[in-house]
Amino acid sequence: MAKPDCKQCGGTGWLLTEEEGVSSAERCECVAESRATALEADARIPTSYQNASFDNFLIPHDNPMASSGLSKAMSMVRSYTRQYPALTKPGLLLVGPPGVGKTHLAVAALRLLLARGHEGVFYDYQNLLDRIRSGFNETLGGSNREAYQSALETELLLLDDLGAHRVTEWVEDTVTSIITYRCNHKKAFLATTNLPDPDLGGALAEKSAVPGAHSYRTTLIERIGERARSRLFEMCTIIPMWGISDYRLRGR
């Protein structure tokens, strides 16, 4: 749809030209701009991330290790957007502790691709599961069944905080269904997770309140199941972000 107030095309969406007596028409740039605006409005990006971009991603200069890790992570996410959609692996999984900027980078990638005219949607993992569950509740009607269909079919799916939900058979089956479908159909999938994994890094044990004792953290495979994890590794480029201080605290 063209912009009604566009000064170049007058709101028609077309630019008319004439050369050597031959008239032609081409799409005005405002059509692509208007589409990008509509796509972002429909993408369900949370208010706190609506301006997230690579340009405003903070990289500390007083911590060489954190600076190197964050710079490498951003470079890998940028590379994904440059190559999209001609990617060997259509997925991107950012793994690390809370607050290091995983969601910011994932949303920056999504917004850049939306601006190029690709369709996509952001879902918080737990909220998506809640919406899907209520969609199958006959007493609540079927409007939320669109959430499940959207998670399957949208061109770009960003699933934030993967695994942040208690484990049930229904959760495992639902997550496996979504990831498997997108993997089999080579659909783009961006995800973030705070959960450690033996092959992804992150401490599996942590000190407990009892002196000298340790507790074991829940792992990714325990939260999403072996089948979903296998598919995830098959379709995703992994970006580890462990050992970096809290990004949100630096932002404040």
N, C-alpha and C positions, 0 to 999 in steps of 0.2 A: 504494500500500500504506500502510495506517495504521501509526502508531507503537504498538507493543504496550503501552507504558507511558503512553500519553496519558491525562491525568487528565480531559479533557473528554469524550472519547467512549469511554473504557475499552478502546481498541484496536479498536473496531468500524469506525472511520472515518466514523461517522454521528452526527449530533446530532439527537435526537428532540425535537420541540416539539408543544405542543397549544394551540390557540387556538379558543375558542368551540366546543369539542367536536370539533374537526377536528385529527387528528394529521398531522404532516408530518415529513419527514426531510431534512436537508441535509448535504453533505459537511463533515467537520471540517477545520480548517486544517492539522492534522497530516498529512493526505494529500498536500497540495501541498508541504509541507516535506520529507516523506519522499521524494517524487519528485525534488525539487531536489537532495537529498543524493545520491541514486542517479545522477542525470544527471551531477553533477560528478565522482563517482567513476569513471564510465565515459568521461569526456572526455579522459583521457590528459594532463592538464595536468602539466608537470614540477614536481617538488617545490619548486624554487626560485621558482616563480610561483604556488603553490597559494593564497597569501593576497593576491595582487595585486588591488588595487581602486583606484578613483578617489580614495578617501579617503587612501590611503597613497602616492600618487604624489607624489614630491618635486619641488617647483618652487623654484628658487633665488631669493632676494630680493636678492642682491648683484650680479646681472648682469641688467640691464634687458632686453637683447636675448634672452637665454636664457629669462628669465621670461616674456616676451611670447610667444615661440615655443612654449614648452611649454604655456602656458595656452591658447593658441589651439588647439593640437593636441588637448589633453584636451577642450576644449569641443566640437570637431568629433566626437570619438569618442562623447562623452556624447549629442550630438544624434542620432547614429546609433542608439544604444540606445533613446532616447526614441521615435523614429519607427518602429522595427522592429515588425512586418514591413511596414508601409505605406511602403515606400521606392521612390523612382523608380529609384535605382541600388542593387542588393542587395549591392554589394561595397564594401570599404574597404581602401585600400592606404596603409600608412605607410612613407614613404621617408626615409632619412637614414643618417648614419654609425653605426657600432657604439656602443652604450652610452648612447644618448640617451633610452631608455625606450619604444621602439616596441613591443617584446614585452609590456612591463608594461601599456601602454594597451590593446593588443589582447586580452590575457588578461582584463583588468578588464572589458572589454565582453562577452567570452564568458561569464565567470562571472556577470555581472549577468543576462544573458539565460537562462542555465541556471537561475538562481534563480527566474525567471519561468515555468519549465516548458518552455522550448525545448530541443531536443536539439542537441548539437554535439560536435565533437572537435578536439583540438589535434594537429597533426603538425609536426615539424621537417622541413623540405623534403628534406634529404638522407636522413634516416631513412625518410621515406615512400617515396622512390624505391628505397632498398635493400630495404624490405619488399615493394614491388610486384615488383621484379626477382626476389627469391627466391621469391615466390608463383607465378611462372611457370616456376620450375625444377622439372621433374618429379621430380628426385631428392630434393627437399626437401619434397615433398607440396604440398597446395593450401591449407593453413590461412592463409597470408599473402595469398591472393587477396582476402580480406575487406578488406584495407587499401585496395586499389584501388576496390572497390565502396563502401566507406565514404566515400572521398574524393569519389566521384561523388554518392552519395545522401543523406548526412547533411544535416540541415536547415542546420546552421552548420558551415562548415569554416574553421579557423584554420590557415594555412600560414605557418610562421615561417621567415625567412631565405630567401625566394624567390630562386632563381638561384644558390644556394651549392653548385654541383655542376659538375663539368667537362662541357663540351658534347659530347653524342653525338646521333646521329640518334634513338636510342631515347628518350633523355631529352627531347628536344624534342617528339617525337610524344606521349609520355606526358603531359607538362605541358600541351600544347595540348589534348589530349583531355579532361583534367580541367577546365581553365578554360572550354573551349568548352561542355562539357556543362552546367556550372553557370550559365554565362551564358545559354544557350538556355532553360534551365528556371527562370531567375530565382531561383536558390538563393543564399543568403547566403554571402559569401566574404570573410574577413578575411585580409590578408596583410601581411607586413613584408619589406623588402628593404634591403640596404646598397648596392645597385648604382646608379650614376648613370645619368641618361638626359637627352638634350638637352631633353626637354619636362618633366622632373621636377626639374631642378636637380641640383646636385652637380658637383664638378670632374671633368672628363673627362681632364685631364692633371695630373700631379703631378711634383714634382722627383725626379730620379734621383740616384744616388750620384755620377754624373759631373758635375762642376761645369758649370753652364750648360745641362745637358741635361734633358729631360723624358721621362717614360714615360706611356703612355696606359692608363687604367683600363678594365677590362672593363665593358661597359655591360649594362643589363637585356636589351636586344634580342638581344645576342650570346649571352646565357645561356639565354633561353627561346624565342627565335625571334620572327619578325615576326607570325605569326598569333596566338600566345598573347598577345603584347604588345598587339595591336590589340583583342582580346577583353577583356583586362584593363582597358584604358582605357575601353572601352564600358560595362563593368559596375561600375566602381569610382569612388568619390569619392577623390581623391588628397589625402593629408595630408603635405606636405613638412616635414622636420625637420632641414634642413641648418643649419650655422652655430651649433650648440648644443654645449656642452662635454659631456664624458662623464658620463652620468647615474649609472652604476654607481660611479664614483669618488666622486661627491658622496654617494652612499648610504653608502659606507664611512666 
